[in-house]
Amino acid sequence: MKRIYLDWGIISNLKKKEYADLRFFFLSHKDRLFFVYSPAHLDDLMRSEGDPRLLEDLEMLTSLVDDHLLAFDKKEVKPYRVAPSRYYVDRRKEDPIKLADYGNLLSSLDLSFPGGYKIGSKLKEVLQSLSFPIPKVARSNKMWSSLLPDLSANPSVLDIIQSAGLFVDKMQDEGNYYKNY
């Protein structure tokens, strides 16, 4: 049996009329073709939150893959039996990592090191102490200010990382943000 991993762009297009023959071929040959999905498919799907086509995409994914999930676990990819709809519900409950909270993320590293060594706090301290002045020309550029929102007049390296994190978080959370950018 051939294992097939389709990119999300292909899966979401299979529901279109012009790809009906390909969709029929895939679905009618599932006895010889083994389709799998990954967390990346759900990440792509979740970007469509609020779009009425989301359920159609989830149904298309489910019709292809049944419950065959491949996910990275520690150091290797492992197979799991989880229906996409169930996995989608579970993923929605997760709190996403927010890059704008990078300073807090660094501080949380302190709990990971034995002997009470506070590597995260030290790294945060260093990043806060390094100044990174941005020229006025760059600051006045609209695209630049969108990329690095809410920066102080004399930002630190940590400020820049967290500001860029705001941009990335908006790209992930707001479906049309990238179009406006």
N, C-alpha and C positions, 0 to 999 in steps of 0.2 A: 504494500500500500504506500502510495506517495504522500508524504507530508507536505502541506502547502501553507505558507504564511503569506497572506496578502497584505499589502500596505493599506492603511486606512482610506486613502484616496480611491483605491479600487473598490473596496467594500462599499463605501458610501455611494459610488457611482453605479453599482450593480442594480440598484432599484430603479434606475432610469430606463425608459423604453428602448433607447438605442443599444442598451446592453442586455436586453432580455434574452437573447440567444446564449450569451456567455453565462448569465445567471442560470438559465435552464440547464446548460451543460454541467456546470458545477454541481447544482443540486441533484441532478439525475445520475451523477456518477460518484456520489458520496460513498458508495460501497467500495470504490477503488481509490478515492482521493480523501485524504485525512486533513481537514482544515483545522488550524489552531489560531488562537488569539493571545494577546499579551496585555499587560497593564498599559502599554503605550496606546493600544486601541481605545482603552477607556479614557485615557488622558485626552486624546483627540476628541472623543465623543463628549466629554464633559465640557469642552470649550464651547459646545453648541447648547449649553444650558439655556432654556427659555425658547429655543427654536422648536417649532412644531414638528420638524423633520427628525428630531432626536429619537423619538420612539420608532420611526420607520428605520432609522439607521441601526438601532438596537435590535430590532426584529430581523433585519437583514443579516447582521453579525451572528445572531443566535441560529438562524436557519442554516448558516454555513458551518459554524464551529460546534454546534450542540453545546457541550460543556467542557471543551478541551482547551485549557489555559496553560500557557508556558510562562513561568515567572522566575525571576532571579531570586535565589535564596542563598544569602551569604556569599558563597564563592562559585555557585553553579546554577544553571538553569534547570528547573524541575517541572515536571508535568503535574497539573492539578485538575480535578473534576469540579468545576464551578461554572454554572450557567452565567452568561454575560449579564443578564438582568440582575441576578443575585450579587454578582461582583460589582456591578454599577451602584447598587443600593449601598453596599458596604463601603465603597470608595467615597461616596458622597458624604458619609458620616465622618470620614477622616478629616482631621484638621490639617490643611495643607501647610507646608513649610513656607513661611513668608520671608523672603530675602530682605525685606525692609527691617526685619527683626534680627539682623545679622549679629548685632552686639549681644543680644540675649542668647543667641545660638552659641556664640563663643563662650559666654559665661557658663552655659550648661555643660561645656566640655570639662569643667572642673570636677564634676562628679565622676567622670570616667577614669581618672588617673589615681592609682594607688599612692598612699603616702601623703595624701592631702595636697599634692603639687597642683597648683592652680594655673595650668598652662593656658586655658581659655581666657582667664582674667588678665594674664600677662600679655597675651597676644592682643587683646582688646585695648589694653593700656598703650601698647606700642603704636597700634593703628590710630588711636586717638591723638597721640603726641606728634605724629607726622603731619605737618601742614602741607596742603596741596592747593596753592593759589590757582585760580582759573582766570585767565585774561578777560577783560571786559568785552572784547570782541566776541569771544565764545559765549559769554553769558547773555549777550544781546541777541544771539541767534535763536530763533523760535524752536528749531528742531533740537538744538543742544539743551535748551531749558526744559523741553519735554522729556528728553532722555535722562536728565539729572534734575528732577524737580525738588523744590524746597531746600536748596543749598544755602548755607550761611555765606556771609561775605568772605570769610577765610576758612574754608572747610578743611577738615582732616581727611586722611585716607579712609577712615572708618565712615565719615559722613558721606563721602563719595560712593563707597560700596553700598551703604544703606539707601542712598538716593537712587542709585541704579537699580537697587532691589525694588523700590517703589514702582519704577517703570516696568520691570519684569513682572511683578505681582499684578499690575494693571493689565498687562498683556495676557496673562493667564486668566484673570478673573472677569474681565469685561470683554465680551465677545467681539465688539466692533472697535475696540480701542486701537488695534493695529491699523485698521483702515483709516482712522482719523490721523494717526501718526504719519 
